[in-house]
Amino acid sequence: MTKTGNYEKATFAGGCFWCMVQPFDELEGIISITSGYTGGHVDNPSYEEVKTGETGHYEAVQIQFNPSLFPYEKLLRLYWPQIDPTDDGGQFQDRGPQYRTAVFYHNAEQETSAQQSKKDMEQSGKFSQPVVTEIKPASAFYPAEDYHQNFYKTHEKEYKEDRKQSGRDEFIQSHWQ
């Protein structure tokens, strides 16, 4: 089910899920953000299983949002500048299939919007390499362990150190700003 009352879900993989929460957090119309795993073949996987790269799962965030306050297209515009859409081997310091990028759509409208946003990205001339971020149908989403939820708030020092080492901010600054 993609709608809960007037709310919808959006699911994005952008490498380490710790870094994918903060950009969307505390914005009007964003109801909740859950770090978790999706797209794989193992039911209810653990972080230890997913980080091996053998479960088929992506680290992802699932966002519950009010589309009348924060349209899906706005989520997409916020998503793309958080990632390197040309890297099919992971994101920044995080390597492996569990750190690939993908937009997981929950309905036909989201699929259309996601495909168009990817096409716009490809045609933008912003990147010299092909855009490899996949657009895929949403599948079972398994919330990560409590330790990983809102990590940037609950483990602020560790989060800042990891993010600084990752190279993500340098990439964002050089390619998106």
Salt bridges, closest charged atoms under 4 A:
GLU8 OE2 - LYS3 NZ 3.74
ASP25 OD2 - LYS153 NZ 3.05
GLU26 OE2 - LYS153 NZ 2.71
GLU48 OE1 - LYS51 NZ 3.37
ASP87 OD2 - ARG95 NH1 2.85
GLU134 OE1 - ARG100 NH1 3.80
GLU156 OE2 - LYS160 NZ 2.98
ASP169 OD1 - ARG163 NH2 2.77
